[in-house]
Amino acid sequence: MSETYNGWTNYETWVVKLWMDNEEASQRFFAEIAEEIWGDAEADVLLTRSETARCALAGRLKDEHGEGRPFIVGVWGDLIGAALSEVNWSEIANALLENHYDGYEPIDYGSDRRAFRRPTRPARRPGGLFFLDTARQRGIVAGLQREVRNELPKL
């Protein structure tokens, strides 16, 4: 199986984005969510405004698709769940934000798209590190550990 599909991380990511854009009402719905999240996003100690927005939007997209999923038990439910677990929600969020908002700093996924899919370290807040590259995750986790040990300088 190839590493990408039609320019996206995988088939699952491509097909979800395709269906999001398939109807005008759906496209408008997700654009409004992106606009709301970008408007509310703020930089903090750990993340830039763009990272905060991308993480929040990716989580919201995942929730929207999980809530809309029909309740199916058995093998079909497992297969649908497995397919949705492969979706790179960060990549879709990045695509929704990158061409529409001044100041947004998109991720260049380049050839190593898998680096943005799974966390290798626990996050301080849910989803906070999920979409960062591994080196950035390690730096943030080290900073959080120093903060917990009260080794960071007071601001």
N, CA, C and O atoms as a GROMACS GRO file, in nm:
protein
  620
    1MET      N    1   0.084  -0.118   0.000
    1MET     CA    2   0.000   0.000   0.000
    1MET      C    3   0.088   0.125   0.000
    1MET      O    4   0.188   0.130   0.072
    2SER      N    5   0.052   0.225  -0.081
    2SER     CA    6   0.133   0.346  -0.088
    2SER      C    7   0.119   0.426   0.040
    2SER      O    8   0.024   0.410   0.117
    3GLU      N    9   0.218   0.515   0.062
    3GLU     CA   10   0.218   0.594   0.184
    3GLU      C   11   0.117   0.708   0.179
    3GLU      O   12   0.070   0.752   0.284
    4THR      N   13   0.083   0.758   0.061
    4THR     CA   14  -0.014   0.865   0.050
    4THR      C   15  -0.122   0.826  -0.050
    4THR      O   16  -0.108   0.730  -0.126
    5TYR      N   17  -0.231   0.902  -0.046
    5TYR     CA   18  -0.341   0.877  -0.140
    5TYR      C   19  -0.390   1.011  -0.192
    5TYR      O   20  -0.439   1.094  -0.115
    6ASN      N   21  -0.378   1.034  -0.321
    6ASN     CA   22  -0.421   1.160  -0.385
    6ASN      C   23  -0.370   1.283  -0.311
    6ASN      O   24  -0.442   1.383  -0.300
    7GLY      N   25  -0.248   1.276  -0.262
    7GLY     CA   26  -0.188   1.390  -0.194
    7GLY      C   27  -0.219   1.399  -0.046
    7GLY      O   28  -0.173   1.493   0.021
    8TRP      N   29  -0.294   1.306   0.008
    8TRP     CA   30  -0.331   1.306   0.150
    8TRP      C   31  -0.257   1.191   0.220
    8TRP      O   32  -0.200   1.104   0.155
    9THR      N   33  -0.259   1.193   0.352
    9THR     CA   34  -0.189   1.092   0.431
    9THR      C   35  -0.227   0.950   0.390
    9THR      O   36  -0.140   0.864   0.377
   10ASN      N   37  -0.355   0.927   0.370
   10ASN     CA   38  -0.404   0.794   0.336
   10ASN      C   39  -0.544   0.805   0.275
   10ASN      O   40  -0.600   0.914   0.266
   11TYR      N   41  -0.596   0.693   0.233
   11TYR     CA   42  -0.730   0.692   0.172
   11TYR      C   43  -0.835   0.742   0.269
   11TYR      O   44  -0.922   0.820   0.230
   12GLU      N   45  -0.828   0.700   0.394
   12GLU     CA   46  -0.929   0.738   0.493
   12GLU      C   47  -0.937   0.891   0.509
   12GLU      O   48  -1.046   0.947   0.515
   13THR      N   49  -0.821   0.956   0.515
   13THR     CA   50  -0.817   1.102   0.528
   13THR      C   51  -0.874   1.167   0.403
   13THR      O   52  -0.955   1.260   0.412
   14TRP      N   53  -0.833   1.119   0.288
   14TRP     CA   54  -0.881   1.174   0.161
   14TRP      C   55  -1.032   1.162   0.149
   14TRP      O   56  -1.098   1.259   0.112
   15VAL      N   57  -1.089   1.046   0.181
   15VAL     CA   58  -1.232   1.025   0.160
   15VAL      C   59  -1.315   1.107   0.259
   15VAL      O   60  -1.423   1.154   0.223
   16VAL      N   61  -1.268   1.124   0.381
   16VAL     CA   62  -1.340   1.209   0.477
   16VAL      C   63  -1.342   1.353   0.427
   16VAL      O   64  -1.447   1.417   0.428
   17LYS      N   65  -1.227   1.405   0.384
   17LYS     CA   66  -1.222   1.543   0.332
   17LYS      C   67  -1.306   1.556   0.205
   17LYS      O   68  -1.372   1.659   0.185
   18LEU      N   69  -1.305   1.455   0.121
   18LEU     CA   70  -1.387   1.457   0.000
   18LEU      C   71  -1.535   1.472   0.036
   18LEU      O   72  -1.605   1.554  -0.024
   19TRP      N   73  -1.582   1.394   0.133
   19TRP     CA   74  -1.722   1.401   0.172
   19TRP      C   75  -1.753   1.532   0.246
   19TRP      O   76  -1.864   1.582   0.237
   20MET      N   77  -1.657   1.586   0.317
   20MET     CA   78  -1.678   1.715   0.382
   20MET      C   79  -1.702   1.824   0.278
   20MET      O   80  -1.780   1.916   0.302
   21ASP      N   81  -1.636   1.815   0.164
   21ASP     CA   82  -1.646   1.915   0.059
   21ASP      C   83  -1.750   1.881  -0.048
   21ASP      O   84  -1.771   1.959  -0.141
   22ASN      N   85  -1.814   1.765  -0.036
   22ASN     CA   86  -1.900   1.714  -0.141
   22ASN      C   87  -2.028   1.796  -0.161
   22ASN      O   88  -2.076   1.810  -0.273
   23GLU      N   89  -2.083   1.850  -0.053
   23GLU     CA   90  -2.205   1.929  -0.061
   23GLU      C   91  -2.180   2.067  -0.005
   23GLU      O   92  -2.102   2.084   0.090
   24GLU      N   93  -2.245   2.166  -0.062
   24GLU     CA   94  -2.223   2.304  -0.019
   24GLU      C   95  -2.257   2.323   0.129
   24GLU      O   96  -2.185   2.392   0.201
   25ALA      N   97  -2.366   2.263   0.175
   25ALA     CA   98  -2.406   2.279   0.315
   25ALA      C   99  -2.301   2.220   0.409
   25ALA      O  100  -2.269   2.280   0.512
   26SER      N  101  -2.248   2.106   0.375
   26SER     CA  102  -2.144   2.042   0.456
   26SER      C  103  -2.018   2.127   0.455
   26SER      O  104  -1.956   2.149   0.560
   27GLN      N  105  -1.979   2.174   0.339
   27GLN     CA  106  -1.860   2.256   0.326
   27GLN      C  107  -1.875   2.384   0.410
   27GLN      O  108  -1.782   2.425   0.479
   28ARG      N  109  -1.991   2.446   0.403
   28ARG     CA  110  -2.016   2.569   0.479
   28ARG      C  111  -2.015   2.541   0.630
   28ARG      O  112  -1.962   2.621   0.708
   29PHE      N  113  -2.074   2.427   0.671
   29PHE     CA  114  -2.077   2.389   0.812
   29PHE      C  115  -1.936   2.379   0.869
   29PHE      O  116  -1.908   2.435   0.975
   30PHE      N  117  -1.847   2.309   0.798
   30PHE     CA  118  -1.711   2.291   0.848
   30PHE      C  119  -1.629   2.420   0.838
   30PHE      O  120  -1.541   2.444   0.920
   31ALA      N  121  -1.657   2.503   0.738
   31ALA     CA  122  -1.590   2.633   0.727
   31ALA      C  123  -1.629   2.723   0.844
   31ALA      O  124  -1.545   2.796   0.896
   32GLU      N  125  -1.755   2.718   0.885
   32GLU     CA  126  -1.800   2.797   1.000
   32GLU      C  127  -1.734   2.750   1.129
   32GLU      O  128  -1.698   2.831   1.214
   33ILE      N  129  -1.718   2.620   1.144
   33ILE     CA  130  -1.648   2.567   1.261
   33ILE      C  131  -1.504   2.616   1.261
   33ILE      O  132  -1.453   2.659   1.365
   34ALA      N  133  -1.438   2.610   1.146
   34ALA     CA  134  -1.300   2.656   1.135
   34ALA      C  135  -1.290   2.804   1.170
   34ALA      O  136  -1.198   2.846   1.241
   35GLU      N  137  -1.384   2.883   1.120
   35GLU     CA  138  -1.383   3.027   1.148
   35GLU      C  139  -1.401   3.054   1.297
   35GLU      O  140  -1.331   3.138   1.353
   36GLU      N  141  -1.492   2.984   1.360
   36GLU     CA  142  -1.515   2.998   1.504
   36GLU      C  143  -1.390   2.963   1.584
   36GLU      O  144  -1.351   3.036   1.675
   37ILE      N  145  -1.330   2.852   1.550
   37ILE     CA  146  -1.212   2.806   1.624
   37ILE      C  147  -1.094   2.901   1.601
   37ILE      O  148  -1.022   2.932   1.696
   38TRP      N  149  -1.073   2.948   1.478
   38TRP     CA  150  -0.964   3.042   1.452
   38TRP      C  151  -0.986   3.170   1.530
   38TRP      O  152  -0.892   3.227   1.585
   39GLY      N  153  -1.111   3.216   1.536
   39GLY     CA  154  -1.142   3.338   1.609
   39GLY      C  155  -1.117   3.326   1.759
   39GLY      O  156  -1.080   3.424   1.824
   40ASP      N  157  -1.136   3.206   1.814
   40ASP     CA  158  -1.117   3.184   1.958
   40ASP      C  159  -0.975   3.144   1.995
   40ASP      O  160  -0.937   3.151   2.112
   41ALA      N  161  -0.896   3.104   1.896
   41ALA     CA  162  -0.762   3.050   1.925
   41ALA      C  163  -0.667   3.160   1.973
   41ALA      O  164  -0.666   3.271   1.920
   42GLU      N  165  -0.589   3.125   2.073
   42GLU     CA  166  -0.486   3.214   2.126
   42GLU      C  167  -0.359   3.135   2.150
   42GLU      O  168  -0.364   3.016   2.181
   43ALA      N  169  -0.248   3.200   2.135
   43ALA     CA  170  -0.120   3.137   2.168
   43ALA      C  171  -0.113   3.121   2.319
   43ALA      O  172  -0.171   3.200   2.393
   44ASP      N  173  -0.041   3.021   2.364
   44ASP     CA  174  -0.016   3.005   2.506
   44ASP      C  175   0.131   2.970   2.525
   44ASP      O  176   0.211   2.984   2.432
   45VAL      N  177   0.167   2.926   2.643
   45VAL     CA  178   0.307   2.897   2.673
   45VAL      C  179   0.361   2.785   2.584
   45VAL      O  180   0.479   2.786   2.548
   46LEU      N  181   0.277   2.691   2.549
   46LEU     CA  182   0.323   2.573   2.475
   46LEU      C  183   0.300   2.582   2.324
   46LEU      O  184   0.382   2.532   2.246
   47LEU      N  185   0.191   2.644   2.282
   47LEU     CA  186   0.152   2.636   2.142
   47LEU      C  187   0.130   2.775   2.081
   47LEU      O  188   0.089   2.868   2.150
   48THR      N  189   0.160   2.787   1.952
   48THR     CA  190   0.128   2.910   1.879
   48THR      C  191  -0.023   2.915   1.855
   48THR      O  192  -0.093   2.816   1.878
   49ARG      N  193  -0.070   3.029   1.810
   49ARG     CA  194  -0.213   3.040   1.778
   49ARG      C  195  -0.250   2.938   1.670
   49ARG      O  196  -0.356   2.876   1.678
   50SER      N  197  -0.165   2.922   1.571
   50SER     CA  198  -0.193   2.827   1.462
   50SER      C  199  -0.200   2.684   1.515
   50SER      O  200  -0.290   2.609   1.477
   51GLU      N  201  -0.107   2.646   1.602
   51GLU     CA  202  -0.108   2.511   1.658
   51GLU      C  203  -0.232   2.489   1.744
   51GLU      O  204  -0.294   2.383   1.739
   52THR      N  205  -0.267   2.590   1.824
   52THR     CA  206  -0.386   2.580   1.908
   52THR      C  207  -0.510   2.560   1.822
   52THR      O  208  -0.593   2.474   1.850
   53ALA      N  209  -0.523   2.641   1.716
   53ALA     CA  210  -0.639   2.632   1.628
   53ALA      C  211  -0.642   2.497   1.557
   53ALA      O  212  -0.748   2.434   1.549
   54ARG      N  213  -0.528   2.453   1.505
   54ARG     CA  214  -0.522   2.325   1.433
   54ARG      C  215  -0.561   2.210   1.525
   54ARG      O  216  -0.638   2.123   1.485
   55CYS      N  217  -0.509   2.208   1.645
   55CYS     CA  218  -0.541   2.100   1.740
   55CYS      C  219  -0.689   2.103   1.778
   55CYS      O  220  -0.754   1.998   1.782
   56ALA      N  221  -0.741   2.222   1.807
   56ALA     CA  222  -0.882   2.234   1.845
   56ALA      C  223  -0.973   2.194   1.730
   56ALA      O  224  -1.072   2.124   1.750
   57LEU      N  225  -0.940   2.240   1.610
   57LEU     CA  226  -1.023   2.206   1.494
   57LEU      C  227  -1.016   2.057   1.464
   57LEU      O  228  -1.118   1.995   1.432
   58ALA      N  229  -0.899   1.999   1.472
   58ALA     CA  230  -0.886   1.855   1.446
   58ALA      C  231  -0.969   1.775   1.546
   58ALA      O  232  -1.037   1.680   1.507
   59GLY      N  233  -0.965   1.814   1.672
   59GLY     CA  234  -1.046   1.746   1.773
   59GLY      C  235  -1.195   1.762   1.746
   59GLY      O  236  -1.272   1.667   1.761
   60ARG      N  237  -1.234   1.882   1.708
   60ARG     CA  238  -1.376   1.908   1.679
   60ARG      C  239  -1.422   1.828   1.558
   60ARG      O  240  -1.532   1.773   1.558
   61LEU      N  241  -1.339   1.821   1.454
   61LEU     CA  242  -1.375   1.743   1.335
   61LEU      C  243  -1.390   1.596   1.370
   61LEU      O  244  -1.483   1.529   1.324
   62LYS      N  245  -1.299   1.546   1.451
   62LYS     CA  246  -1.307   1.406   1.494
   62LYS      C  247  -1.435   1.382   1.572
   62LYS      O  248  -1.504   1.282   1.551
   63ASP      N  249  -1.468   1.474   1.663
   63ASP     CA  250  -1.591   1.461   1.741
   63ASP      C  251  -1.715   1.466   1.651
   63ASP      O  252  -1.807   1.386   1.667
   64GLU      N  253  -1.716   1.560   1.557
   64GLU     CA  254  -1.831   1.573   1.466
   64GLU      C  255  -1.853   1.444   1.387
   64GLU      O  256  -1.967   1.402   1.366
   65HIS      N  257  -1.746   1.383   1.344
   65HIS     CA  258  -1.760   1.260   1.266
   65HIS      C  259  -1.791   1.140   1.354
   65HIS      O  260  -1.855   1.045   1.310
   66GLY      N  261  -1.746   1.143   1.478
   66GLY     CA  262  -1.778   1.035   1.571
   66GLY      C  263  -1.923   1.040   1.615
   66GLY      O  264  -1.988   0.937   1.629
   67GLU      N  265  -1.974   1.164   1.638
   67GLU     CA  266  -2.112   1.179   1.681
   67GLU      C  267  -2.210   1.143   1.570
   67GLU      O  268  -2.320   1.095   1.597
   68GLY      N  269  -2.170   1.165   1.447
   68GLY     CA  270  -2.258   1.136   1.335
   68GLY      C  271  -2.253   0.991   1.289
   68GLY      O  272  -2.327   0.950   1.200
   69ARG      N  273  -2.165   0.916   1.351
   69ARG     CA  274  -2.148   0.777   1.311
   69ARG      C  275  -2.266   0.692   1.360
   69ARG      O  276  -2.302   0.701   1.477
   70PRO      N  277  -2.324   0.613   1.274
   70PRO     CA  278  -2.437   0.529   1.318
   70PRO      C  279  -2.388   0.423   1.417
   70PRO      O  280  -2.274   0.378   1.412
   71PHE      N  281  -2.477   0.384   1.506
   71PHE     CA  282  -2.443   0.280   1.604
   71PHE      C  283  -2.454   0.145   1.536
   71PHE      O  284  -2.563   0.097   1.506
   72ILE      N  285  -2.338   0.085   1.512
   72ILE     CA  286  -2.332  -0.044   1.446
   72ILE      C  287  -2.245  -0.135   1.531
   72ILE      O  288  -2.135  -0.097   1.571
   73VAL      N  289  -2.294  -0.253   1.559
   73VAL     CA  290  -2.216  -0.349   1.637
   73VAL      C  291  -2.163  -0.457   1.545
   73VAL      O  292  -2.210  -0.475   1.432
   74GLY      N  293  -2.064  -0.529   1.594
   74GLY     CA  294  -2.010  -0.640   1.518
   74GLY      C  295  -1.896  -0.596   1.427
   74GLY      O  296  -1.834  -0.492   1.449
   75VAL      N  297  -1.870  -0.675   1.329
   75VAL     CA  298  -1.756  -0.654   1.242
   75VAL      C  299  -1.767  -0.522   1.167
   75VAL      O  300  -1.666  -0.454   1.148
   76TRP      N  301  -1.888  -0.484   1.123
   76TRP     CA  302  -1.903  -0.360   1.046
   76TRP      C  303  -1.872  -0.238   1.133
   76TRP      O  304  -1.809  -0.143   1.087
   77GLY      N  305  -1.917  -0.240   1.256
   77GLY     CA  306  -1.886  -0.131   1.347
   77GLY      C  307  -1.737  -0.121   1.374
   77GLY      O  308  -1.681  -0.012   1.380
   78ASP      N  309  -1.673  -0.237   1.391
   78ASP     CA  310  -1.528  -0.239   1.413
   78ASP      C  311  -1.453  -0.184   1.292
   78ASP      O  312  -1.356  -0.110   1.307
   79LEU      N  313  -1.498  -0.221   1.173
   79LEU     CA  314  -1.431  -0.173   1.052
   79LEU      C  315  -1.447  -0.023   1.034
   79LEU      O  316  -1.352   0.045   0.995
   80ILE      N  317  -1.566   0.029   1.061
   80ILE     CA  318  -1.587   0.174   1.051
   80ILE      C  319  -1.501   0.246   1.154
   80ILE      O  320  -1.438   0.347   1.122
   81GLY      N  321  -1.498   0.195   1.276
   81GLY     CA  322  -1.413   0.255   1.380
   81GLY      C  323  -1.266   0.251   1.343
   81GLY      O  324  -1.194   0.348   1.366
   82ALA      N  325  -1.222   0.140   1.286
   82ALA     CA  326  -1.082   0.128   1.245
   82ALA      C  327  -1.049   0.227   1.134
   82ALA      O  328  -0.942   0.288   1.136
   83ALA      N  329  -1.138   0.243   1.039
   83ALA     CA  330  -1.114   0.338   0.929
   83ALA      C  331  -1.107   0.480   0.983
   83ALA      O  332  -1.018   0.556   0.945
   84LEU      N  333  -1.200   0.519   1.071
   84LEU     CA  334  -1.199   0.654   1.126
   84LEU      C  335  -1.076   0.679   1.213
   84LEU      O  336  -1.030   0.793   1.224
   85SER      N  337  -1.024   0.575   1.275
   85SER     CA  338  -0.904   0.593   1.358
   85SER      C  339  -0.779   0.621   1.274
   85SER      O  340  -0.679   0.668   1.327
   86GLU      N  341  -0.785   0.593   1.145
   86GLU     CA  342  -0.672   0.618   1.056
   86GLU      C  343  -0.674   0.758   0.994
   86GLU      O  344  -0.576   0.799   0.933
   87VAL      N  345  -0.784   0.830   1.011
   87VAL     CA  346  -0.796   0.963   0.953
   87VAL      C  347  -0.697   1.058   1.021
   87VAL      O  348  -0.687   1.060   1.144
   88ASN      N  349  -0.626   1.135   0.942
   88ASN     CA  350  -0.534   1.236   0.994
   88ASN      C  351  -0.613   1.366   1.007
   88ASN      O  352  -0.614   1.448   0.916
   89TRP      N  353  -0.678   1.383   1.120
   89TRP     CA  354  -0.766   1.499   1.144
   89TRP      C  355  -0.686   1.629   1.140
   89TRP      O  356  -0.739   1.732   1.100
   90SER      N  357  -0.562   1.624   1.182
   90SER     CA  358  -0.477   1.743   1.179
   90SER      C  359  -0.454   1.790   1.036
   90SER      O  360  -0.453   1.910   1.009
   91GLU      N  361  -0.435   1.698   0.945
   91GLU     CA  362  -0.413   1.734   0.806
   91GLU      C  363  -0.537   1.801   0.746
   91GLU      O  364  -0.527   1.897   0.670
   92ILE      N  365  -0.654   1.750   0.781
   92ILE     CA  366  -0.778   1.810   0.733
   92ILE      C  367  -0.796   1.948   0.794
   92ILE      O  368  -0.833   2.043   0.724
   93ALA      N  369  -0.769   1.961   0.924
   93ALA     CA  370  -0.778   2.092   0.991
   93ALA      C  371  -0.681   2.190   0.927
   93ALA      O  372  -0.716   2.306   0.903
   94ASN      N  373  -0.561   2.145   0.899
   94ASN     CA  374  -0.460   2.228   0.834
   94ASN      C  375  -0.512   2.280   0.700
   94ASN      O  376  -0.497   2.397   0.668
   95ALA      N  377  -0.574   2.190   0.622
   95ALA     CA  378  -0.627   2.229   0.491
   95ALA      C  379  -0.740   2.330   0.504
   95ALA      O  380  -0.751   2.422   0.422
   96LEU      N  381  -0.824   2.315   0.605
   96LEU     CA  382  -0.935   2.409   0.624
   96LEU      C  383  -0.886   2.547   0.665
   96LEU      O  384  -0.945   2.649   0.629
   97LEU      N  385  -0.777   2.552   0.741
   97LEU     CA  386  -0.728   2.678   0.795
   97LEU      C  387  -0.627   2.750   0.705
   97LEU      O  388  -0.622   2.873   0.704
   98GLU      N  389  -0.547   2.676   0.630
   98GLU     CA  390  -0.428   2.736   0.568
   98GLU      C  391  -0.454   2.843   0.463
   98GLU      O  392  -0.373   2.934   0.450
   99ASN      N  393  -0.559   2.836   0.389
   99ASN     CA  394  -0.581   2.934   0.283
   99ASN      C  395  -0.685   3.039   0.318
   99ASN      O  396  -0.722   3.120   0.233
  100HIS      N  397  -0.732   3.039   0.441
  100HIS     CA  398  -0.844   3.126   0.473
  100HIS      C  399  -0.819   3.229   0.583
  100HIS      O  400  -0.898   3.321   0.599
  101TYR      N  401  -0.711   3.215   0.658
  101TYR     CA  402  -0.694   3.302   0.774
  101TYR      C  403  -0.556   3.365   0.776
  101TYR      O  404  -0.454   3.296   0.771
  102ASP      N  405  -0.553   3.498   0.782
  102ASP     CA  406  -0.427   3.571   0.790
  102ASP      C  407  -0.356   3.532   0.919
  102ASP      O  408  -0.418   3.525   1.026
  103GLY      N  409  -0.228   3.508   0.910
  103GLY     CA  410  -0.150   3.474   1.026
  103GLY      C  411  -0.143   3.325   1.056
  103GLY      O  412  -0.066   3.283   1.142
  104TYR      N  413  -0.223   3.244   0.986
  104TYR     CA  414  -0.217   3.100   1.010
  104TYR      C  415  -0.088   3.045   0.952
  104TYR      O  416  -0.051   3.076   0.839
  105GLU      N  417  -0.019   2.963   1.031
  105GLU     CA  418   0.107   2.901   0.989
  105GLU      C  419   0.081   2.753   0.964
  105GLU      O  420   0.076   2.675   1.059
  106PRO      N  421   0.066   2.713   0.837
  106PRO     CA  422   0.035   2.573   0.808
  106PRO      C  423   0.154   2.481   0.833
  106PRO      O  424   0.270   2.524   0.831
  107ILE      N  425   0.124   2.356   0.855
  107ILE     CA  426   0.226   2.252   0.866
  107ILE      C  427   0.260   2.209   0.724
  107ILE      O  428   0.170   2.188   0.642
  108ASP      N  429   0.388   2.197   0.694
  108ASP     CA  430   0.429   2.137   0.569
  108ASP      C  431   0.451   1.989   0.598
  108ASP      O  432   0.555   1.952   0.653
  109TYR      N  433   0.356   1.907   0.562
  109TYR     CA  434   0.364   1.766   0.594
  109TYR      C  435   0.480   1.697   0.523
  109TYR      O  436   0.535   1.599   0.574
  110GLY      N  437   0.517   1.747   0.406
  110GLY     CA  438   0.629   1.689   0.335
  110GLY      C  439   0.613   1.541   0.313
  110GLY      O  440   0.502   1.492   0.289
  111SER      N  441   0.723   1.469   0.320
  111SER     CA  442   0.718   1.325   0.292
  111SER      C  443   0.689   1.242   0.416
  111SER      O  444   0.648   1.127   0.404
  112ASP      N  445   0.710   1.297   0.536
  112ASP     CA  446   0.691   1.218   0.657
  112ASP      C  447   0.559   1.252   0.724
  112ASP      O  448   0.557   1.309   0.834
  113ARG      N  449   0.449   1.219   0.659
  113ARG     CA  450   0.317   1.250   0.711
  113ARG      C  451   0.286   1.173   0.839
  113ARG      O  452   0.208   1.220   0.921
  114ARG      N  453   0.345   1.057   0.857
  114ARG     CA  454   0.315   0.977   0.975
  114ARG      C  455   0.362   1.043   1.103
  114ARG      O  456   0.311   1.011   1.210
  115ALA      N  457   0.458   1.134   1.096
  115ALA     CA  458   0.508   1.200   1.216
  115ALA      C  459   0.401   1.285   1.283
  115ALA      O  460   0.415   1.320   1.401
  116PHE      N  461   0.296   1.320   1.210
  116PHE     CA  462   0.192   1.406   1.264
  116PHE      C  463   0.067   1.330   1.305
  116PHE      O  464  -0.035   1.392   1.334
  117ARG      N  465   0.074   1.199   1.310
  117ARG     CA  466  -0.047   1.120   1.332
  117ARG      C  467  -0.064   1.072   1.474
  117ARG      O  468  -0.177   1.075   1.524
  118ARG      N  469   0.035   1.028   1.540
  118ARG     CA  470   0.020   0.968   1.672
  118ARG      C  471   0.116   1.032   1.771
  118ARG      O  472   0.231   1.059   1.737
  119PRO      N  473   0.071   1.057   1.893
  119PRO     CA  474   0.162   1.113   1.993
  119PRO      C  475   0.255   1.006   2.045
  119PRO      O  476   0.221   0.887   2.047
  120THR      N  477   0.373   1.046   2.089
  120THR     CA  478   0.463   0.952   2.152
  120THR      C  479   0.478   0.983   2.300
  120THR      O  480   0.537   0.905   2.375
  121ARG      N  481   0.424   1.095   2.343
  121ARG     CA  482   0.430   1.135   2.483
  121ARG      C  483   0.290   1.181   2.527
  121ARG      O  484   0.211   1.225   2.444
  122PRO      N  485   0.260   1.171   2.657
  122PRO     CA  486   0.130   1.218   2.704
  122PRO      C  487   0.119   1.370   2.694
  122PRO      O  488   0.219   1.440   2.705
  123ALA      N  489   0.000   1.418   2.674
  123ALA     CA  490  -0.023   1.561   2.665
  123ALA      C  491  -0.073   1.617   2.797
  123ALA      O  492  -0.138   1.547   2.874
  124ARG      N  493  -0.041   1.743   2.823
  124ARG     CA  494  -0.089   1.809   2.943
  124ARG      C  495  -0.240   1.830   2.934
  124ARG      O  496  -0.312   1.813   3.033
  125ARG      N  497  -0.287   1.867   2.818
  125ARG     CA  498  -0.430   1.881   2.797
  125ARG      C  499  -0.467   1.789   2.681
  125ARG      O  500  -0.383   1.766   2.594
  126PRO      N  501  -0.588   1.736   2.678
  126PRO     CA  502  -0.625   1.640   2.575
  126PRO      C  503  -0.600   1.694   2.435
  126PRO      O  504  -0.647   1.802   2.400
  127GLY      N  505  -0.527   1.618   2.356
  127GLY     CA  506  -0.502   1.654   2.218
  127GLY      C  507  -0.398   1.762   2.198
  127GLY      O  508  -0.366   1.797   2.085
  128GLY      N  509  -0.343   1.814   2.306
  128GLY     CA  510  -0.251   1.926   2.297
  128GLY      C  511  -0.125   1.896   2.220
  128GLY      O  512  -0.074   1.984   2.150
  129LEU      N  513  -0.073   1.777   2.229
  129LEU     CA  514   0.051   1.742   2.159
  129LEU      C  515   0.027   1.648   2.043
  129LEU      O  516   0.121   1.610   1.973
  130PHE      N  517  -0.096   1.609   2.021
  130PHE     CA  518  -0.127   1.506   1.924
  130PHE      C  519  -0.076   1.537   1.785
  130PHE      O  520  -0.041   1.445   1.711
  131PHE      N  521  -0.070   1.664   1.748
  131PHE     CA  522  -0.040   1.697   1.610
  131PHE      C  523   0.095   1.764   1.592
  131PHE      O  524   0.117   1.830   1.490
  132LEU      N  525   0.184   1.748   1.686
  132LEU     CA  526   0.316   1.807   1.676
  132LEU      C  527   0.416   1.699   1.641
  132LEU      O  528   0.394   1.581   1.670
  133ASP      N  529   0.526   1.739   1.579
  133ASP     CA  530   0.626   1.640   1.544
  133ASP      C  531   0.693   1.587   1.671
  133ASP      O  532   0.685   1.650   1.777
  134THR      N  533   0.758   1.473   1.660
  134THR     CA  534   0.814   1.404   1.776
  134THR      C  535   0.917   1.488   1.850
  134THR      O  536   0.917   1.489   1.973
  135ALA      N  537   1.005   1.557   1.779
  135ALA     CA  538   1.107   1.639   1.846
  135ALA      C  539   1.041   1.751   1.926
  135ALA      O  540   1.082   1.780   2.038
  136ARG      N  541   0.940   1.813   1.869
  136ARG     CA  542   0.869   1.921   1.940
  136ARG      C  543   0.797   1.864   2.062
  136ARG      O  544   0.793   1.929   2.168
  137GLN      N  545   0.740   1.744   2.049
  137GLN     CA  546   0.673   1.680   2.162
  137GLN      C  547   0.770   1.660   2.278
  137GLN      O  548   0.739   1.691   2.393
  138ARG      N  549   0.890   1.609   2.246
  138ARG     CA  550   0.988   1.584   2.352
  138ARG      C  551   1.027   1.713   2.422
  138ARG      O  552   1.041   1.714   2.545
  139GLY      N  553   1.044   1.821   2.347
  139GLY     CA  554   1.079   1.950   2.407
  139GLY      C  555   0.970   2.002   2.497
  139GLY      O  556   0.997   2.054   2.606
  140ILE      N  557   0.846   1.989   2.454
  140ILE     CA  558   0.734   2.036   2.534
  140ILE      C  559   0.718   1.952   2.659
  140ILE      O  560   0.695   2.006   2.768
  141VAL      N  561   0.730   1.821   2.645
  141VAL     CA  562   0.718   1.734   2.761
  141VAL      C  563   0.829   1.764   2.863
  141VAL      O  564   0.803   1.766   2.983
  142ALA      N  565   0.952   1.786   2.815
  142ALA     CA  566   1.061   1.820   2.906
  142ALA      C  567   1.031   1.950   2.980
  142ALA      O  568   1.057   1.961   3.100
  143GLY      N  569   0.975   2.048   2.910
  143GLY     CA  570   0.938   2.174   2.973
  143GLY      C  571   0.829   2.155   3.077
  143GLY      O  572   0.833   2.215   3.185
  144LEU      N  573   0.731   2.070   3.045
  144LEU     CA  574   0.625   2.042   3.142
  144LEU      C  575   0.679   1.971   3.266
  144LEU      O  576   0.636   1.999   3.378
  145GLN      N  577   0.773   1.881   3.245
  145GLN     CA  578   0.833   1.811   3.360
  145GLN      C  579   0.908   1.908   3.449
  145GLN      O  580   0.902   1.897   3.572
  146ARG      N  581   0.980   2.005   3.389
  146ARG     CA  582   1.049   2.107   3.470
  146ARG      C  583   0.950   2.193   3.545
  146ARG      O  584   0.972   2.229   3.661
  147GLU      N  585   0.838   2.226   3.478
  147GLU     CA  586   0.736   2.307   3.542
  147GLU      C  587   0.677   2.234   3.663
  147GLU      O  588   0.656   2.293   3.768
  148VAL      N  589   0.652   2.106   3.647
  148VAL     CA  590   0.597   2.026   3.757
  148VAL      C  591   0.695   2.023   3.874
  148VAL      O  592   0.654   2.025   3.990
  149ARG      N  593   0.823   2.018   3.844
  149ARG     CA  594   0.925   2.017   3.949
  149ARG      C  595   0.961   2.158   3.996
  149ARG      O  596   1.054   2.176   4.074
  150ASN      N  597   0.888   2.259   3.948
  150ASN     CA  598   0.912   2.401   3.983
  150ASN      C  599   1.051   2.447   3.948
  150ASN      O  600   1.112   2.525   4.022
  151GLU      N  601   1.104   2.400   3.835
  151GLU     CA  602   1.237   2.440   3.793
  151GLU      C  603   1.234   2.551   3.687
  151GLU      O  604   1.340   2.600   3.646
  152LEU      N  605   1.116   2.591   3.643
  152LEU     CA  606   1.108   2.697   3.544
  152LEU      C  607   1.115   2.834   3.612
  152LEU      O  608   1.064   2.851   3.723
  153PRO      N  609   1.177   2.929   3.546
  153PRO     CA  610   1.178   3.064   3.604
  153PRO      C  611   1.037   3.122   3.606
  153PRO      O  612   0.958   3.097   3.515
  154LYS      N  613   1.007   3.198   3.708
  154LYS     CA  614   0.876   3.262   3.719
  154LYS      C  615   0.869   3.379   3.622
  154LYS      O  616   0.964   3.455   3.610
  155LEU      N  617   0.755   3.393   3.554
  155LEU     CA  618   0.736   3.501   3.457
  155LEU      C  619   0.689   3.627   3.526
  155LEU      O  620   0.667   3.728   3.460
   0.00000   0.00000   0.00000
